[in-house]
């Protein structure tokens, strides 16, 4: 047991996923981004073939952005690992402050908070984790640029912490296979709460995030995986618009599903 814990403490996981020899660039996907009036990139990893399908490779691999609420994946992993979050049913009481999203204005379990992307819940989780412990795990995993400057309860929202699309995909892929430096139980709980659609043809798991870049552009993430016939395909997409008032929540979901349909998903035939 002590040897296992020591291994966890010294092991650094690098999240970069793609290399030039396993990538197919699909420029035909540009039509979906143009139709949605956004810029962005998309990546899909076929785990069985070890191959990537990518639109806008330079942005996918080289451009880092604030994770916004996709950081709830990492926040959950750390919280569960150290016992700040007991399990997905653990409740944090509402602080009685009324916020813009009515789904946040009540007592929430971790599972509920994850699905409605409740910022106050995860701000409290981050405060309970503390800066030193948070930084230790972010460094250990090699999460993005590892910058947690600013308040401990908002560093993933202030454009200091940044991560590439390739790293986002690498994180969820490693988590799915219990390859991150967390206990298997920790990774399995977070993977479970990411499940959003489950039927006879497919299972769709994801986490979203939205916010604004330093120059005021609306920005959105979605990262996760789709399983058909028990075979996982991992995906990531980020988009931005010069219109700071553009709500990317619905366009983002329509866009990712349109792309997955184009690539042959949702019919149980992959």
MOCORRA-V504456 format. One record per helix or strand of 2 or more residues. SS is the DSSP state (hx for helix, st for strand). FROM is the first residue (numbers start at 1). TO is the last residue. If there is no record, write none. Layout:
# MOCORRA-V504456
((SS | FROM | TO) (SS | FROM | TO))
This chain:
# MOCORRA-V504456
((hx | 2 | 10) (hx | 20 | 22) (st | 23 | 25) (hx | 27 | 36) (st | 39 | 46) (st | 51 | 55) (hx | 57 | 62) (st | 64 | 65) (hx | 68 | 82) (st | 91 | 92) (hx | 102 | 104) (st | 108 | 109) (hx | 110 | 115) (hx | 119 | 129) (hx | 131 | 141) (st | 163 | 164) (hx | 165 | 176) (hx | 184 | 193) (st | 195 | 198) (st | 203 | 212) (st | 218 | 228) (st | 231 | 241) (hx | 248 | 262))
